[in-house]
Amino acid sequence: MPESTLLHELIRVAAQRSPDACSVVHGTASMRYAELESALSRFASGLLQMGLQRAERVAIFLETRFETVIASFGAPAAGGVFVPLNPLLKPEQVAFILRDCDVRVLVTSPERLTLLRPVLASCPALRAVVTTEAAAPGSPLPDVSLFSWNEVLDAEPGNAHRVIDTDMAAILYTSGSTGKPKGVVLSHRNMVAGAKSVASYLENAPGDTLLAALPLSFDAGFSQLTTAFHAGARVVLLNYLLPRDVLKALERDKVTGLTAVPPLYIQIAQIEWPAKIGEHLRYFANTGGRMPRETLNLLRQRVPAAKPFLMYGLTEAFRSTFLPPEEVDRRPDSIGKAIPNAEILVLREDGSPCDADEPGELVHRGALVGMGYWNDAEKTAERYKLLPAGVAARAPALQLPEFAVFSGDTVRRDDEGFLYFIGRRDEMIKTSGYRVSPTEVEEVLYATRLVGECVAFGIDHSTLGQSIQVIATPAGDSAELDVVALLAECQTRMPAYMVPAGIHPRRGPLPRNPNGKIDRKRLSTHWVEQHDIV
């Protein structure tokens, strides 16, 4: 049986191995691997018939559904590059991305196209729009052709452009919480190596059912597809409105593997789980930030037989570390060690390795390191840097350079090699001469069980440098946040310099960025504006 080296080959190899096995479920409908492989091949032929050239971009602006999956793998199969757009984006945000990477083909729904029509005139590279159903008559622009999904799939078979594993496969745009979103370019090799690595330590197999609850525009969300397809497993596509919808899907579809971000886990940990979930859920995995220990404990009480995998990842390198479940009791705050086929370094600012327990920057090297930011040399130079000679396996005699991802995240490595996340360099709070991680503050707040959700941030202060402010929601069914009791707990559990200067109640849930993480930047900016701080 051939091995997958290109992204779309994950599905082709699975279809050759087990053509009648279920690949994707959406609602009450499903697709066998043979059907999925046929659909992506036909979609690729349709793109080629439109005149799509090698490495041209195909944007996908849809909720999580069959067409999203088919287009995401069909575009690379044609020799193009897929650009998944978060379905929560507004028209102007979509237009920015379409312009930024010169999208040639846009795949969307008739309803979404109606919203986008006013902004598409600002996207000069766009040549075709494909809608999931027949759209209203008339092209959105004079030079843009309009096709229905079925028209594209009815195209005559065509010869795809030649592609190798180091060619572009995807451009994933970051949430843009600190400015305009950046397009992270990933190769076929990046994505396939990531799928194989993650599937190996999660021990994914054909009998697994994974729940795709995260946006497919998010690297961890899309990883549910690639990991499952590599293993020949089944993926359940979910667009949820309420946290309870996730639990219903876990029970209904007999899900064996769940990957989510801390805000979702915080919500579902606080509600009762159907007992049947524990009969089949094999693991739950966390990514996108450190899971509060209190939330982890609640989840383990809900599903004691499920293995917890605490992970850390960078869009710029797809996946980076995981903590084996057998280590969770010993070191629940650790993000573990490097995933298979990757190496994680902890370096000082001068590029030299840090000692044990010395804070430094997390640096990722290996097959998962992406191809930089699209059309942004300055940002690429900040994040993707040459490894210094003598670091890791970089012998001085090697002549060709190796680029690694310098994450901007501060971590420490203990004397057994386990890593611990301290905070993002641009989020660290400098107060009273100390550097405080906001996640460390939040960890204590969650441990009190007095908050539902919370976010900590620093605000400029004339004498402290920065003061620590917290926005929090009431816990569970509580009507009000008991600020006095919470502050008293902080004073008991924290050193004086870490105690928040202010705790501000707010009704939940807290706002999220497009990837489902609590939007710290938005909340802190709004707080500053409300308090007229310059």
Steps between C-alpha positions, in 0.01 A plus 500: 500500500652837401578762765348850489745778411249760373202634692226357276674162500390453862149440366612307191706252700216452750257443210729240346533325834132506605277653230173423679608631841323812624718811469285801590166549677292818493164485674326185378703479176835330449759433229705189442871541430447400135230768466717764663797416277280515190351835602839664564632371165198637316531833681867515401404436137246780521763744623734399218222552246457853640866560419645481851878516475759334720517655850203736442282553804149362561319656797227312687246709692256245642390352827623148577333273240581244231583764238753661735687172532483416128621844391780504759651179363386546140682831447844353588414192292471732198836658582347806667513634855196504729427796728238412768317804634338503842121505442463767771697761304327814378497595129780755532720245680434245226582759232830582672611136480380460141709802402798411717565165334348575156226237520392375154204282600258548790284215630203614705122472542237712323411665831860592577554620143214746547684650798831510310377655173563863611868431584605269217571791268805570718643153420653539151658152481166320544389319185239245612248439777364153579181480707379189684158539341388698195532871579281784380554567128781733404867507584610709800743687270541539122829306489401230751335175388234342720471120532280272706658215696346236274630675187854482636471132590363417154822614326695263277803340672816706456870463566602666825807720520816330623543542875771385743486487876690827554247696291232715661183323608322757718504852638346520849427851624553581865222667698659843471439597864813718489434658159427380148499119469813332369489213252707203618615299198512122551638242260366154422792365701410713803141380508562133423789477749274663758221250436732202534664638814176581683333173398799306636485635855119513516508141370225576249368197313225419246253434782526855636239774465636854538281804562587805287357769728772761441494721187673334206681831440683438829804271472381280788155480342632393161730254672192296596449430129861422411557282806180304446559451127856379558364241744197412284272613783164680492451875556177657626455859379332728754384861495388556857310788655510393866755300701232239563487436124854365525399253770201390293728430204746307719218276616306469172798421278693288752804727470830348611723809467430866585741791445396847616629828643490598870195734480284217364631254757434751777136522387428131450679401822241697697197310368391140551620244243285211380644184657524324163774736381742335741435161341665597169701824542859377485677837540452873522776733381558865581666759275501876452609592853554349841202319648425614856577221744154526652343443159728202437397348833129546420540339157678201649214461746247511213679237287748316726586238236596757232867588466586873521751634245630849579645650182666816377510610140594783270321571173849577365605141573159326517563292819789516749468316834281264700497365854448121518190414708706296746687820595193716568475416871870572553515827304151628403637845413747370240457520122717188473775432250538526123262300283654226281716633215550842660754657735420773750780724627497757780737781407628822650487825304857441381397162353673285761310216676344573839585303810241288680214713640641815335228689308566541129334511161342184359653421159362227272711326235420215261264386226202696633661847475288699254601708200465844660231766483347571162634820343640629831879493508526704820273276711658189350846621601376557857358150543693273260872526572818311421613257767839604634793269423563255780137496622327161487637309200635807321863402449714799394606320180142490366471747213128529435299692761213364709210718603311443824193664652583734787162497673506816711380283790695478823537149644731309734626143481546301820792266566303205356437683172133593553389845383285753685325793334560833676338747262518690177772762500256765380246410774729483804402747772787700650394610847693605811823380340359152427396333176159335543334268250127572460434127468658450843255752648209334320605157623462614862165664428359181346627298796276703735191370314352847542527593131353356184743663257770759555772697328793690655699782338737781590421873489763774513546638854711796614668324792453124444594500133180308429204411718326164467135519400257209473167460323301200625158340470305327781553128551239251384146605589607786728319822422778731617876489532607531865788743446579536871530124553703461179743773597539343846586167336757675278665657803521156664627313193725757328808703587413866553642616166270258310173596672275681248458873554148472365245223435217594267185285478347430162219280373625199308613365276804715428559595135706264285732558209425309177691194627284467811753636750404770751591829333739654754603785268142606427399489867803697622465760223130548581582532871757772430253689280231483768736636763649775282856380552745646250 
